[in-house]
Amino acid sequence: MFTDLEAPALRPPLVTRPLPAVSNFSVTFRPTGTVRVLELNGELDAHTASELEAAFQRCLDDGAHRVIVHGGNLQYISSAGLGVFMAYVEPMREAGGDVKITELQERVYEVFDLLGFPMLFDITPSEAEALAQFEASPNGMSAD
C-alpha cells in the first residue's frame, strides 16, 4: 500500500492536437477600368485554394468577367491552386471575358509552364501588357 507521498501520480494521457493551419495566402481585389485585378499574396495550396475559388466566384457573381491575376507576390502554387485556374477559365470565357496571369515569380512561372498553362492562358510579364491585351480585343482573348 502506498502513502500519499509514495503514490504514483495519475495523469490523463497526453493528447496532442494539430495546430490550426495559419493561412499564408490572401487575395486583394482591385478594379482597373473594366478589368478586375486579383492580387495574390503568399502560398496557394490545398489549404488556401478555396480563397482563390471564392475570389473567382465573386468576380463571376459581380459580372466582372475580365480578370487579371497579378502573381508578383505569389511565392508557391500547388496542383490544387492550379486546378482553381482551370475550373474558372471556361466560365469566364463563356461569359465573354478571360483570365490573364501576370508578373509571376520565375519559380512559380516554371510550374505553370511545366503543365502547359501558357498554351491555355495569356501569361504576361507586366500588368500593363495584360491590360493592353484586354483593350485590343472586346473580350480580351488573344488572336492566336
C-alpha positions as CSV (number, residue, x, y, z in Angstrom):
1,M,0.0,0.0,0.0
2,F,1.2,3.5,-0.9
3,T,1.1,6.5,1.3
4,D,0.2,9.9,-0.3
5,L,3.9,10.6,-0.7
6,E,4.6,7.3,-2.5
7,A,1.5,7.1,-4.7
8,P,2.3,7.4,-8.4
9,A,0.7,10.4,-9.9
10,L,-2.2,9.5,-12.2
11,R,-2.3,11.8,-15.1
12,P,-4.6,11.8,-18.0
13,P,-3.0,10.7,-21.3
14,L,-1.3,13.4,-23.2
15,V,-3.4,14.3,-26.2
16,T,-1.9,16.3,-28.9
17,R,-3.9,18.2,-31.4
18,P,-2.6,19.7,-34.6
19,L,-2.4,23.4,-34.6
20,P,-4.8,25.1,-36.9
21,A,-3.2,26.0,-40.2
22,V,-2.2,29.6,-40.5
23,S,-3.2,30.9,-43.9
24,N,-0.2,32.4,-45.6
25,F,-2.3,33.5,-48.6
26,S,-4.6,36.4,-49.5
27,V,-6.4,37.8,-52.5
28,T,-6.9,41.5,-52.9
29,F,-9.4,42.9,-55.4
30,R,-8.5,46.0,-57.4
31,P,-10.7,47.4,-60.2
32,T,-8.9,48.8,-63.2
33,G,-11.5,50.3,-65.6
34,T,-13.5,47.3,-67.0
35,V,-10.9,44.8,-65.7
36,R,-10.7,43.4,-62.2
37,V,-7.2,42.6,-60.9
38,L,-6.8,39.9,-58.3
39,E,-3.5,40.3,-56.4
40,L,-2.3,37.0,-55.0
41,N,0.0,37.1,-52.0
42,G,1.7,34.1,-50.3
43,E,1.3,30.4,-50.9
44,L,-1.6,28.9,-52.9
45,D,-2.1,25.3,-51.9
46,A,-4.8,22.8,-51.0
47,H,-5.5,24.7,-47.7
48,T,-5.8,28.1,-49.3
49,A,-7.2,27.3,-52.8
50,S,-10.8,27.9,-51.5
51,E,-9.8,31.6,-51.1
52,L,-9.0,31.9,-54.8
53,E,-12.1,30.0,-55.7
54,A,-14.2,32.4,-53.7
55,A,-12.5,35.4,-55.4
56,F,-13.2,34.0,-58.9
57,Q,-16.7,33.2,-57.9
58,R,-17.2,36.7,-56.6
59,C,-16.0,38.0,-60.0
60,L,-18.5,35.9,-61.8
61,D,-21.3,36.9,-59.5
62,D,-20.4,40.6,-59.9
63,G,-20.3,40.3,-63.7
64,A,-16.6,41.0,-63.7
65,H,-15.5,38.6,-66.4
66,R,-12.3,40.3,-67.5
67,V,-9.8,39.3,-64.8
68,I,-6.0,39.8,-64.4
69,V,-4.4,37.6,-61.8
70,H,-1.3,39.5,-60.5
71,G,1.1,36.9,-59.2
72,G,4.1,39.1,-58.3
73,N,3.8,38.2,-54.6
74,L,2.7,34.6,-55.2
75,Q,5.5,32.5,-53.6
76,Y,4.2,29.0,-54.2
77,I,1.5,27.2,-56.1
78,S,0.4,23.5,-55.8
79,S,-1.7,21.4,-58.1
80,A,-4.8,22.4,-56.1
81,G,-4.1,26.1,-56.8
82,L,-3.6,25.3,-60.5
83,G,-6.9,23.5,-60.5
84,V,-8.7,26.6,-59.4
85,F,-7.4,28.4,-62.6
86,M,-8.6,25.5,-64.7
87,A,-12.0,25.5,-63.0
88,Y,-12.7,29.2,-63.7
89,V,-11.2,30.0,-67.1
90,E,-14.0,28.4,-69.1
91,P,-16.9,30.1,-67.1
92,M,-15.1,33.4,-67.6
93,R,-14.7,32.9,-71.3
94,E,-18.2,31.6,-71.7
95,A,-19.4,34.9,-70.1
96,G,-17.5,36.9,-72.7
97,G,-14.3,37.5,-70.7
98,D,-11.0,35.9,-69.9
99,V,-8.4,35.4,-67.3
100,K,-4.9,36.7,-67.8
101,I,-1.9,36.0,-65.5
102,T,0.8,38.5,-64.9
103,E,4.1,39.2,-63.1
104,L,4.8,35.6,-61.8
105,Q,8.0,35.0,-60.0
106,E,10.3,32.7,-62.0
107,R,9.9,29.6,-59.9
108,V,6.1,30.0,-59.9
109,Y,6.1,30.6,-63.7
110,E,8.1,27.4,-64.1
111,V,5.3,25.4,-62.5
112,F,2.7,27.0,-64.8
113,D,5.0,26.4,-67.8
114,L,5.7,22.8,-66.9
115,L,2.0,22.0,-67.0
116,G,1.3,23.8,-70.3
117,F,-0.6,26.8,-68.9
118,P,1.0,29.2,-71.4
119,M,-0.9,27.4,-74.1
120,L,-4.2,28.0,-72.2
121,F,-3.7,31.4,-70.6
122,D,-2.1,34.6,-71.6
123,I,0.8,35.0,-69.1
124,T,2.4,38.4,-69.4
125,P,5.5,39.9,-67.8
126,S,3.6,43.1,-66.8
127,E,0.1,44.1,-65.7
128,A,0.2,46.9,-68.3
129,E,0.7,44.3,-71.1
130,A,-2.3,42.3,-69.8
131,L,-4.5,45.4,-69.7
132,A,-3.4,46.3,-73.3
133,Q,-4.5,42.8,-74.4
134,F,-7.9,43.4,-72.9
135,E,-8.1,46.8,-74.6
136,A,-7.1,45.3,-78.0
137,S,-10.0,42.7,-78.0
138,P,-13.6,43.1,-77.0
139,N,-13.4,40.0,-74.7
140,G,-9.6,40.2,-74.1
141,M,-8.8,36.9,-75.7
142,S,-5.7,36.6,-77.8
143,A,-6.0,36.2,-81.5
144,D,-3.5,33.3,-81.6
